[in-house]
């Protein structure tokens, strides 16, 4: 008997709790019903137990249904549980429908999740698809104000461009973003300027830059479709060619000076080497002259040279010195 009473008490408590939950959901249920977007009470209870803000789901469904889009509460709840922003996604879907842009709920959810944490939103993507946006090239936030290129005559040309783009919703998920568009346009401008024969031709027809760059299909694989590339400003920069020639001439001069210094050092070394060889030869002469008295003494000892022979040799040397002094009175030879 006691067990029966306990069971009845538990059942009564469960019914009481369930009744309280249902009572708390009556307002949302009635709101959805009277706005033409009814949601079964069982589904609201399931949302309550799943800790999903049922009020947000009800409001999002009412908004979609009122705009003519039949979204199921389970679809909205699934996107919320995936970490998506429910209300902006529904608003983007409505905006796309009103603008005649084909956008399904699954793709809208994918765009919303792809832009999460990037500072963008699915609403902005749809808005840009409806109302094209203008991107400055280069981006002033990057610290540069112009794109600089050098024509074939060596003159630098500074260009500032503005790119008008429209969101391509089919390629938005996984497609390249604004930074890629800016980089591609900048590369195209530099290449176009570099292929110009003179900077004057660039100044005369700056629209040729935009036409040439636009033909290259820079929006391939990106999340945007490029509508136009407009040259906002063109200015002449430095004479890069002259500076390069000046630097090359300075380098050639330094190289020539270095080679001349090498030759001079080699000549000085050769001169010193020749002086050393002269000193060496003079030393050999002195050494040879020192052998004469020794040879004479040896000849005296061996008897091969007599006293008279020595005196005759001395007379010949004295006579030679006298003749030399007569021929060169000032001592010049």
Secondary structure per residue as TSV (DSSP state, phi and psi in degrees):
chain	resnum	aa	ss	phi	psi
A	1	X	-	360.0	-40.0
A	2	X	H	-66.3	-37.0
A	3	X	H	-65.3	-37.1
A	4	X	H	-65.1	-41.9
A	5	X	H	-63.5	-39.5
A	6	X	H	-64.5	-42.6
A	7	X	H	-62.6	-42.4
A	8	X	H	-64.0	-38.7
A	9	X	H	-64.6	-42.8
A	10	X	H	-64.5	-44.0
A	11	X	H	-62.7	-41.9
A	12	X	H	-63.2	-39.5
A	13	X	H	-64.0	-41.5
A	14	X	H	-62.9	-43.8
A	15	X	H	-63.9	-38.7
A	16	X	H	-63.8	-44.1
A	17	X	H	-65.2	-43.9
A	18	X	H	-63.5	-38.3
A	19	X	H	-64.6	-40.2
A	20	X	H	-62.8	-40.2
A	21	X	H	-65.4	-45.5
A	22	X	H	-62.5	-40.5
A	23	X	H	-61.8	-38.0
A	24	X	H	-70.9	-21.2
A	25	X	H	-95.7	-5.8
A	26	X	H	-61.0	-39.8
A	27	X	H	-60.2	-47.1
A	28	X	H	-66.2	-38.5
A	29	X	H	-64.2	-45.0
A	30	X	H	-65.5	-39.9
A	31	X	H	-60.8	-45.4
A	32	X	H	-66.1	-38.3
A	33	X	H	-65.4	-46.4
A	34	X	H	-75.6	-14.4
A	35	X	T	-97.8	10.6
A	36	X	T	77.4	14.2
A	37	X	-	-128.1	62.1
A	38	X	-	-63.3	143.4
A	39	X	-	-127.4	127.4
A	40	X	-	-57.6	144.4
A	41	X	H	-60.8	-35.6
A	42	X	H	-61.8	-35.2
A	43	X	H	-72.1	-35.9
A	44	X	H	-65.8	-39.0
A	45	X	H	-63.8	-41.4
A	46	X	H	-62.5	-40.7
A	47	X	H	-63.4	-37.9
A	48	X	H	-63.7	-46.5
A	49	X	H	-69.6	-26.2
A	50	X	T	-84.7	5.3
A	51	X	T	58.7	34.5
A	52	X	-	-100.2	130.0
A	53	X	-	-63.6	96.3
A	54	X	H	-63.6	-30.9
A	55	X	H	-61.6	-40.0
A	56	X	H	-65.6	-41.2
A	57	X	H	-64.4	-43.2
A	58	X	H	-62.8	-46.2
A	59	X	H	-63.3	-41.0
A	60	X	H	-65.4	-41.9
A	61	X	H	-66.0	-41.1
A	62	X	H	-60.9	-43.9
A	63	X	H	-60.9	-44.3
A	64	X	H	-66.8	-45.4
A	65	X	H	-65.4	-40.8
A	66	X	H	-60.7	-29.7
A	67	X	T	-88.0	2.3
A	68	X	T	90.5	15.5
A	69	X	-	-112.7	118.8
A	70	X	-	-89.8	94.8
A	71	X	-	-103.9	134.4
A	72	X	-	-80.9	148.9
A	73	X	H	-62.3	-31.3
A	74	X	H	-66.3	-37.4
A	75	X	H	-63.3	-44.3
A	76	X	H	-66.6	-41.9
A	77	X	H	-65.5	-38.0
A	78	X	H	-63.8	-40.4
A	79	X	H	-67.1	-36.7
A	80	X	H	-64.7	-44.2
A	81	X	H	-66.2	-25.2
A	82	X	T	-78.3	-3.9
A	83	X	T	95.6	13.8
A	84	X	-	-84.6	165.4
A	85	X	-	-95.0	106.4
A	86	X	H	-66.1	-52.7
A	87	X	H	-63.2	-49.1
A	88	X	H	-60.5	-34.4
A	89	X	H	-65.5	-43.8
A	90	X	H	-64.1	-41.9
A	91	X	H	-62.6	-39.9
A	92	X	H	-64.8	-39.5
A	93	X	H	-64.0	-40.8
A	94	X	H	-66.8	-43.6
A	95	X	H	-62.5	-40.3
A	96	X	H	-64.9	-41.0
A	97	X	H	-64.7	-43.7
A	98	X	H	-65.3	-30.4
A	99	X	T	-88.1	-0.7
A	100	X	T	76.5	22.0
A	101	X	-	-96.5	132.5
A	102	X	-	-77.3	113.6
A	103	X	-	-147.6	116.7
A	104	X	-	-89.0	166.2
A	105	X	H	-62.9	-41.5
A	106	X	H	-63.7	-41.7
A	107	X	H	-69.7	-37.1
A	108	X	H	-62.3	-41.0
A	109	X	H	-65.0	-40.7
A	110	X	H	-63.1	-41.4
A	111	X	H	-65.7	-40.8
A	112	X	H	-61.7	-44.2
A	113	X	H	-70.1	-33.8
A	114	X	H	-69.8	-30.9
A	115	X	T	-90.7	-0.5
A	116	X	T	-66.1	128.0
A	117	X	T	82.0	1.9
A	118	X	T	-102.8	0.1
A	119	X	T	84.5	-5.0
A	120	X	-	-103.3	176.4
A	121	X	-	-151.3	161.4
A	122	X	H	-66.3	-30.8
A	123	X	H	-64.9	-41.7
A	124	X	H	-65.1	-38.5
A	125	X	H	-61.5	-45.2
A	126	X	H	-67.7	-40.4
A	127	X	H	-63.3	-40.5
A	128	X	H	-67.4	-31.0
A	129	X	H	-68.8	-32.3
A	130	X	H	-84.3	-47.6
A	131	X	S	-116.3	100.7
A	132	X	-	-55.5	149.2
A	133	X	E	-110.6	160.4
A	134	X	E	-109.2	129.3
A	135	X	E	-110.8	127.0
A	136	X	E	-76.6	136.2
A	137	X	E	-131.0	111.0
A	138	X	S	-80.5	167.9
A	139	X	-	-73.3	119.5
A	140	X	G	-57.3	-27.1
A	141	X	G	-68.0	-17.3
A	142	X	G	-80.9	-3.3
A	143	X	T	94.7	-5.6
A	144	X	-	-114.8	144.7
A	145	X	-	-110.5	-16.4
A	146	X	-	-139.1	159.1
A	147	X	E	-100.8	122.0
A	148	X	E	-103.6	129.2
A	149	X	E	-132.6	161.1
A	150	X	E	-121.7	123.4
A	151	X	-	-74.3	173.7
A	152	X	T	-66.8	-22.1
A	153	X	T	-84.1	4.5
A	154	X	S	88.2	3.2
A	155	X	E	-92.6	132.7
A	156	X	E	-81.2	138.2
A	157	X	E	-121.8	129.4
A	158	X	E	-104.8	126.9
A	159	X	E	-127.3	139.9
A	160	X	E	-122.6	125.5
A	161	X	E	-122.3	159.5
A	162	X	E	-130.1	126.3
A	163	X	E	-108.6	124.0
A	164	X	E	-96.2	120.4
A	165	X	E	-126.3	157.6
A	166	X	E	-130.8	137.4
A	167	X	E	-64.3	132.5
A	168	X	-	-101.1	99.3
A	169	X	G	-63.5	-28.4
A	170	X	G	-68.7	-27.1
A	171	X	G	-112.0	10.1
A	172	X	T	-65.7	-41.5
A	173	X	T	-80.6	116.1
A	174	X	T	90.5	-6.4
A	175	X	S	-87.3	157.6
A	176	X	B	-67.6	146.3
A	177	X	-	-98.9	-162.0
A	178	X	H	-61.1	-37.4
A	179	X	H	-60.2	-37.9
A	180	X	H	-68.2	-40.7
A	181	X	H	-60.6	-44.6
A	182	X	H	-62.8	-43.1
A	183	X	H	-64.9	-42.8
A	184	X	H	-65.7	-43.5
A	185	X	H	-64.3	-41.8
A	186	X	H	-61.3	-42.6
A	187	X	H	-63.4	-40.9
A	188	X	H	-65.0	-38.2
A	189	X	H	-66.1	-45.1
A	190	X	H	-62.2	-42.0
A	191	X	H	-64.6	-40.8
A	192	X	H	-65.7	-43.1
A	193	X	H	-64.4	-41.8
A	194	X	H	-64.7	-26.4
A	195	X	T	-86.3	-6.7
A	196	X	-	-75.6	139.1
A	197	X	S	-67.8	-34.5
A	198	X	-	-146.2	153.1
A	199	X	H	-65.3	-24.0
A	200	X	H	-64.3	-38.0
A	201	X	H	-64.9	-32.8
A	202	X	H	-69.0	-40.9
A	203	X	H	-69.2	-33.8
A	204	X	H	-69.4	-37.7
A	205	X	-	-137.6	76.3
A	206	X	T	-66.0	-21.2
A	207	X	H	-67.4	-20.0
A	208	X	H	-63.7	-30.5
A	209	X	H	-64.2	-50.4
A	210	X	H	-63.5	-38.9
A	211	X	H	-65.8	-42.9
A	212	X	H	-66.5	-43.0
A	213	X	H	-67.7	-38.6
A	214	X	H	-66.9	-28.8
A	215	X	T	-73.0	-14.1
A	216	X	T	-81.1	-3.2
A	217	X	-	61.7	54.9
A	218	X	T	-74.4	-12.1
A	219	X	T	-91.5	9.8
A	220	X	T	-67.2	128.7
A	221	X	T	76.0	8.9
A	222	X	B	-105.6	168.9
A	223	X	S	-85.0	5.4
A	224	X	E	-128.5	160.1
A	225	X	E	-114.7	120.2
A	226	X	E	-77.7	120.8
A	227	X	E	-90.5	-39.7
A	228	X	E	-160.2	155.1
A	229	X	E	-125.4	113.0
A	230	X	E	-110.7	133.2
A	231	X	E	-85.3	111.3
A	232	X	E	-82.4	-32.0
A	233	X	E	-157.2	140.9
A	234	X	E	-132.9	131.5
A	235	X	E	-141.9	154.4
A	236	X	E	-92.5	132.8
A	237	X	E	-102.7	-139.6
A	238	X	E	-82.8	161.9
A	239	X	E	-86.3	84.7
A	240	X	H	-65.9	-36.5
A	241	X	H	-61.8	-43.1
A	242	X	H	-65.5	-39.1
A	243	X	H	-65.1	-38.9
A	244	X	H	-66.8	-40.5
A	245	X	H	-64.6	-40.5
A	246	X	H	-62.6	-43.7
A	247	X	H	-64.7	-37.5
A	248	X	H	-67.1	-41.1
A	249	X	H	-63.4	-40.6
A	250	X	H	-64.3	-39.6
A	251	X	H	-65.6	-40.7
A	252	X	H	-64.2	-38.8
A	253	X	H	-64.7	-44.4
A	254	X	H	-63.3	-36.4
A	255	X	H	-67.6	-42.3
A	256	X	H	-63.9	-40.9
A	257	X	H	-63.3	-39.8
A	258	X	H	-64.8	-41.6
A	259	X	H	-66.2	-39.2
A	260	X	H	-64.4	-38.1
A	261	X	H	-65.8	-36.0
A	262	X	H	-64.3	-43.5
A	263	X	H	-65.8	-39.1
A	264	X	H	-64.3	-43.8
A	265	X	H	-62.9	-37.1
A	266	X	H	-66.0	-39.2
A	267	X	H	-65.6	-41.4
A	268	X	H	-64.2	-40.4
A	269	X	H	-64.3	-40.4
A	270	X	H	-65.6	-38.7
A	271	X	H	-62.6	-45.1
A	272	X	H	-63.8	-35.9
A	273	X	H	-66.0	-40.6
A	274	X	H	-65.1	-40.7
A	275	X	H	-62.0	-40.3
A	276	X	H	-63.7	-39.0
A	277	X	H	-68.3	-36.8
A	278	X	H	-62.4	-44.9
A	279	X	H	-61.3	-37.7
A	280	X	H	-64.7	-43.2
A	281	X	H	-64.3	-42.2
A	282	X	H	-61.6	-37.9
A	283	X	H	-63.3	-38.9
A	284	X	H	-66.5	-37.1
A	285	X	H	-64.3	-45.6
A	286	X	H	-60.8	-40.4
A	287	X	H	-63.0	-41.3
A	288	X	H	-66.5	-39.8
A	289	X	H	-63.9	-32.7
A	290	X	H	-68.4	-20.7
A	291	X	H	-76.9	-19.2
A	292	X	H	-64.3	-52.5
A	293	X	H	-61.6	-34.6
A	294	X	H	-66.3	-40.0
A	295	X	H	-66.2	-38.0
A	296	X	H	-64.3	-43.9
A	297	X	H	-62.7	-41.2
A	298	X	H	-63.7	-38.0
A	299	X	H	-67.0	-38.1
A	300	X	H	-62.1	-42.5
A	301	X	H	-68.2	-34.8
A	302	X	H	-86.1	-9.3
A	303	X	T	83.5	8.7
A	304	X	S	-81.7	-11.0
A	305	X	S	-134.4	125.6
A	306	X	-	-97.5	176.2
A	307	X	H	-67.3	-38.9
A	308	X	H	-68.0	-39.9
A	309	X	H	-61.0	-37.0
A	310	X	H	-66.1	-44.7
A	311	X	H	-65.5	-38.1
A	312	X	H	-63.4	-39.3
A	313	X	H	-64.9	-39.1
A	314	X	H	-65.1	-38.8
A	315	X	H	-65.2	-41.2
A	316	X	H	-61.6	-42.7
A	317	X	H	-64.8	-41.6
A	318	X	H	-66.0	-40.4
A	319	X	H	-63.6	-38.8
A	320	X	H	-65.4	-40.3
A	321	X	H	-66.5	-37.2
A	322	X	H	-65.7	-46.7
A	323	X	H	-61.1	-38.5
A	324	X	H	-66.1	-39.8
A	325	X	H	-67.8	-32.4
A	326	X	H	-70.9	-40.6
A	327	X	H	-70.7	-29.6
A	328	X	-	-129.0	83.2
A	329	X	T	-65.5	-29.1
A	330	X	T	-92.0	3.2
A	331	X	S	81.7	12.8
A	332	X	-	-94.4	135.9
A	333	X	-	-108.7	360.0
